[in-house]
């Protein structure tokens, strides 16, 4: 079972949303974007995030940097 995360997203101005960590399919730090497995009510599966939010997600999800 994933963790529920309260994060800020950029949706015509910032707003708070609660998502399940298992619903995050991909995080793209260069674009400040997260792609979700389940689309929102408007049909979009993408969330624009603040840089600080990306860093918080990395810590909470215990992401490791992998260099090629």
C-alpha positions as CSV (number, residue, x, y, z in Angstrom):
1,X,0.0,0.0,0.0
2,X,1.4,3.4,-1.0
3,X,1.6,6.5,1.1
4,X,-0.8,9.4,0.7
5,X,1.0,12.6,-0.2
6,X,-0.3,16.1,0.2
7,X,1.5,18.1,-2.5
8,X,1.2,21.4,-4.4
9,X,0.5,21.3,-8.1
10,X,0.4,24.1,-10.7
11,X,-3.0,24.1,-12.2
12,X,-3.7,27.7,-13.3
13,X,-2.3,28.7,-9.9
14,X,-1.0,26.4,-7.2
15,X,-3.4,24.2,-5.3
16,X,-3.0,21.4,-2.8
17,X,-3.9,17.8,-3.8
18,X,-3.6,14.5,-2.1
19,X,-2.3,11.6,-4.2
20,X,-1.3,8.0,-3.5
21,X,2.4,7.4,-4.1
22,X,1.5,4.2,-5.9
23,X,-0.3,6.3,-8.5
24,X,2.9,8.1,-9.6
25,X,4.1,6.4,-12.8
26,X,7.0,8.8,-13.6
27,X,8.6,11.9,-12.4
28,X,10.4,14.1,-14.9
29,X,12.5,16.6,-12.8
30,X,13.7,18.6,-15.9
31,X,10.1,19.5,-16.8
32,X,8.9,19.7,-13.1
33,X,6.3,17.1,-14.0
34,X,4.8,14.0,-12.6
35,X,2.8,11.5,-14.7
36,X,0.1,9.6,-12.9
37,X,-1.4,6.2,-13.6
38,X,-4.9,7.5,-13.0
39,X,-6.0,10.6,-14.9
40,X,-7.7,13.5,-13.1
41,X,-11.3,14.5,-13.6
42,X,-10.3,16.7,-16.6
43,X,-8.6,13.7,-18.3
44,X,-5.0,14.7,-17.8
45,X,-2.5,12.3,-16.4
46,X,0.2,15.0,-15.9
47,X,0.8,17.3,-13.0
48,X,3.1,20.3,-13.1
49,X,5.0,20.6,-9.8
50,X,7.3,23.1,-8.2
51,X,11.0,22.3,-7.9
52,X,10.6,22.1,-4.1
53,X,7.8,19.6,-4.5
54,X,10.0,17.4,-6.8
55,X,12.7,17.4,-4.2
56,X,10.2,16.5,-1.4
57,X,8.9,13.6,-3.5
58,X,12.4,12.3,-4.1
59,X,13.0,12.3,-0.3
60,X,9.6,10.7,0.6
61,X,9.8,8.1,-2.1
62,X,13.5,7.4,-1.2
63,X,14.6,7.9,-4.8
64,X,18.2,7.2,-5.7
65,X,20.2,8.9,-8.4
66,X,21.5,6.5,-11.0
67,X,24.3,7.8,-13.2
68,X,25.0,6.1,-16.5
